[in-house]
Amino acid sequence: MSGITSHVLDAALGQPAAGVPVLFYLIGTETTETLADVVTDDDGRCGSLGPDHPAAGTYRLTFDTAAYFTATGQTGFYPTVSVTFTLADPARHYHVPVLLSPFSYSTFRGS
């Protein structure tokens, strides 16, 4: 399993947010490197976002919520949701859940 995973839930529809395009980046001091370009599965999960033990550093997940809302017949306020976080211990697993609705979102460090 990847050392970094994500799960997107649609609070408005009360179900996993399947089909959300997700870009995963490593944020460097001078460059930004795209590590993955994936889509959430039927359970709203991204399980393949990189290696088992990614390097310590700053990363960003960007969720294309506009594409998801269009596909589900919803009108959203936020066309993208970006979550930037620091990975300090490469030996640990990092899970980044997103709870989404057309006019709000929340995220937290999952387990």
Secondary structure as UniProt FT lines:
FT   STRAND          4..10
FT   TURN            11..14
FT   STRAND          15..16
FT   TURN            18..19
FT   STRAND          21..27
FT   STRAND          32..39
FT   TURN            42..43
FT   STRAND          45..46
FT   STRAND          57..63
FT   HELIX           65..71
FT   TURN            72..73
FT   STRAND          81..87
FT   TURN            90..91
FT   STRAND          94..101
FT   TURN            102..103
FT   STRAND          104..107
//
